[in-house]
Amino acid sequence: MFGVTGIAYSQASQQPFTITISASQQTFQADKQIRIHVVLTNVSDHTIVIAKSFAPNDAEEYYAIQVYDNNGNDAHKTEFARSGKKHVTAGSVIIIDLEPGQKVEEDGYLNGIYDLPPGEYKVQLSRPVSYDPKAEIVTSNKITIIVTE
Protein backbone atom coordinates (compact mmCIF):
# COMPACT_ATOMS: atom_id res chain seq x y z
CA MET A 1 0.00 0.00 0.00
CA PHE A 2 2.77 2.43 0.76
CA GLY A 3 6.55 2.52 0.83
CA VAL A 4 8.52 2.93 3.96
CA THR A 5 11.85 4.11 5.17
CA GLY A 6 14.86 1.86 5.48
CA ILE A 7 16.89 3.29 8.33
CA ALA A 8 19.25 2.37 11.10
CA TYR A 9 16.73 2.84 13.86
CA SER A 10 16.97 1.91 17.50
CA GLN A 11 13.70 0.60 18.92
CA ALA A 12 14.54 2.42 22.17
CA SER A 13 14.82 5.82 20.48
CA GLN A 14 12.03 8.23 19.65
CA GLN A 15 10.39 8.29 16.24
CA PRO A 16 12.95 9.38 13.63
CA PHE A 17 10.59 11.62 11.68
CA THR A 18 7.41 13.62 11.96
CA ILE A 19 4.63 13.99 9.40
CA THR A 20 2.73 17.25 9.11
CA ILE A 21 -0.19 17.70 6.72
CA SER A 22 -2.05 20.79 5.57
CA ALA A 23 -4.44 21.88 2.85
CA SER A 24 -4.31 25.08 0.81
CA GLN A 25 -7.88 25.75 1.90
CA GLN A 26 -10.41 24.16 4.20
CA THR A 27 -13.39 24.09 1.83
CA PHE A 28 -13.39 22.27 -1.51
CA GLN A 29 -16.02 21.74 -4.19
CA ALA A 30 -16.97 18.08 -4.65
CA ASP A 31 -16.09 18.13 -8.37
CA LYS A 32 -12.60 19.60 -7.84
CA GLN A 33 -9.34 17.94 -6.84
CA ILE A 34 -8.76 17.78 -3.11
CA ARG A 35 -5.04 17.82 -2.44
CA ILE A 36 -3.16 17.80 0.84
CA HIS A 37 0.42 18.87 1.41
CA VAL A 38 2.66 16.44 3.30
CA VAL A 39 5.92 17.34 5.03
CA LEU A 40 8.10 14.57 6.46
CA THR A 41 10.87 15.96 8.71
CA ASN A 42 13.86 14.01 10.00
CA VAL A 43 13.84 14.78 13.74
CA SER A 44 16.51 12.22 14.59
CA ASP A 45 20.21 12.81 15.12
CA HIS A 46 21.21 10.64 12.14
CA THR A 47 20.59 10.25 8.42
CA ILE A 48 17.47 8.30 7.47
CA VAL A 49 16.65 6.82 4.08
CA ILE A 50 13.24 7.69 2.66
CA ALA A 51 11.48 6.18 -0.36
CA LYS A 52 9.20 8.61 -2.18
CA SER A 53 7.43 8.82 -5.48
CA PHE A 54 9.23 10.33 -8.45
CA ALA A 55 6.12 12.47 -9.00
CA PRO A 56 5.65 15.19 -6.34
CA ASN A 57 1.87 14.63 -6.35
CA ASP A 58 1.73 10.94 -5.41
CA ALA A 59 2.14 10.99 -1.62
CA GLU A 60 -0.72 8.49 -1.40
CA GLU A 61 1.73 5.85 -2.67
CA TYR A 62 3.92 6.09 0.44
CA TYR A 63 1.50 7.00 3.19
CA ALA A 64 -1.62 5.35 4.53
CA ILE A 65 -4.29 8.03 4.27
CA GLN A 66 -7.26 7.83 6.62
CA VAL A 67 -10.35 9.94 6.01
CA TYR A 68 -13.28 9.95 8.46
CA ASP A 69 -16.69 11.56 8.17
CA ASN A 70 -18.32 13.72 10.84
CA ASN A 71 -19.54 10.60 12.67
CA GLY A 72 -16.07 9.06 12.83
CA ASN A 73 -16.83 6.49 10.10
CA ASP A 74 -14.30 5.67 7.41
CA ALA A 75 -15.00 7.55 4.18
CA HIS A 76 -15.86 5.30 1.23
CA LYS A 77 -12.95 4.38 -1.01
CA THR A 78 -13.10 4.84 -4.76
CA GLU A 79 -13.49 1.82 -7.02
CA PHE A 80 -9.81 2.19 -7.98
CA ALA A 81 -8.70 2.18 -4.33
CA ARG A 82 -10.92 -0.81 -3.51
CA SER A 83 -9.40 -2.76 -6.41
CA GLY A 84 -6.02 -2.62 -4.65
CA LYS A 85 -4.28 -1.50 -7.83
CA LYS A 86 -1.31 0.81 -7.61
CA HIS A 87 -0.09 3.20 -10.24
CA VAL A 88 3.57 3.08 -9.25
CA THR A 89 5.69 1.94 -12.18
CA ALA A 90 9.27 0.77 -12.47
CA GLY A 91 11.67 3.65 -11.99
CA SER A 92 9.08 5.79 -10.24
CA VAL A 93 10.68 5.60 -6.80
CA ILE A 94 13.32 7.96 -5.44
CA ILE A 95 15.48 6.99 -2.48
CA ILE A 96 16.63 9.99 -0.45
CA ASP A 97 19.23 10.27 2.30
CA LEU A 98 17.54 12.71 4.64
CA GLU A 99 19.93 14.44 7.02
CA PRO A 100 18.80 15.53 10.52
CA GLY A 101 16.46 18.51 10.20
CA GLN A 102 15.85 18.03 6.47
CA LYS A 103 12.36 17.74 5.01
CA VAL A 104 10.67 15.99 2.11
CA GLU A 105 7.52 17.66 0.77
CA GLU A 106 4.87 15.98 -1.36
CA ASP A 107 1.20 16.37 -2.20
CA GLY A 108 -1.52 13.75 -1.99
CA TYR A 109 -4.75 13.52 -3.95
CA LEU A 110 -7.68 12.52 -1.70
CA ASN A 111 -10.36 12.10 -4.40
CA GLY A 112 -8.23 9.45 -6.07
CA ILE A 113 -8.65 7.27 -2.99
CA TYR A 114 -11.94 8.38 -1.46
CA ASP A 115 -15.39 9.27 -2.73
CA LEU A 116 -16.03 12.53 -0.87
CA PRO A 117 -19.58 13.78 -1.25
CA PRO A 118 -20.49 17.05 0.46
CA GLY A 119 -19.72 16.92 4.17
CA GLU A 120 -17.02 17.48 6.77
CA TYR A 121 -14.05 15.11 6.99
CA LYS A 122 -11.01 14.54 9.19
CA VAL A 123 -7.80 13.52 7.41
CA GLN A 124 -4.69 11.90 8.89
CA LEU A 125 -1.68 10.12 7.36
CA SER A 126 0.65 7.48 8.71
CA ARG A 127 3.82 5.72 7.67
CA PRO A 128 5.95 3.01 9.30
CA VAL A 129 9.50 3.88 10.35
CA SER A 130 11.05 0.89 8.54
CA TYR A 131 10.32 -2.10 6.31
CA ASP A 132 9.97 -4.32 9.38
CA PRO A 133 6.32 -5.44 9.58
CA LYS A 134 6.48 -4.84 13.35
CA ALA A 135 7.85 -1.31 12.92
CA GLU A 136 6.39 1.59 14.80
CA ILE A 137 3.91 3.75 12.87
CA VAL A 138 4.31 7.53 12.75
CA THR A 139 1.04 9.45 12.40
CA SER A 140 0.49 13.00 11.23
CA ASN A 141 -1.59 15.74 12.70
CA LYS A 142 -5.30 15.70 11.79
CA ILE A 143 -6.88 18.31 9.56
CA THR A 144 -10.52 19.04 8.79
CA ILE A 145 -11.76 19.59 5.28
CA ILE A 146 -15.24 20.54 4.14
CA VAL A 147 -16.60 19.37 0.79
CA THR A 148 -19.42 21.40 -0.76
CA GLU A 149 -21.51 20.87 -3.89
Secondary structure as GFF3:
##gff-version 3
##sequence-region A 1 149
A	DSSP	beta_strand	17	22	.	.	.	ID=ss1
A	DSSP	beta_strand	27	29	.	.	.	ID=ss2
A	DSSP	beta_strand	35	42	.	.	.	ID=ss3
A	DSSP	beta_strand	48	53	.	.	.	ID=ss4
A	DSSP	three_ten_helix	59	61	.	.	.	ID=ss5
A	DSSP	beta_strand	64	69	.	.	.	ID=ss6
A	DSSP	alpha_helix	79	83	.	.	.	ID=ss7
A	DSSP	beta_strand	93	98	.	.	.	ID=ss8
A	DSSP	beta_strand	103	109	.	.	.	ID=ss9
A	DSSP	three_ten_helix	110	112	.	.	.	ID=ss10
A	DSSP	beta_strand	119	128	.	.	.	ID=ss11
A	DSSP	beta_strand	137	139	.	.	.	ID=ss12
A	DSSP	beta_strand	143	148	.	.	.	ID=ss13
###
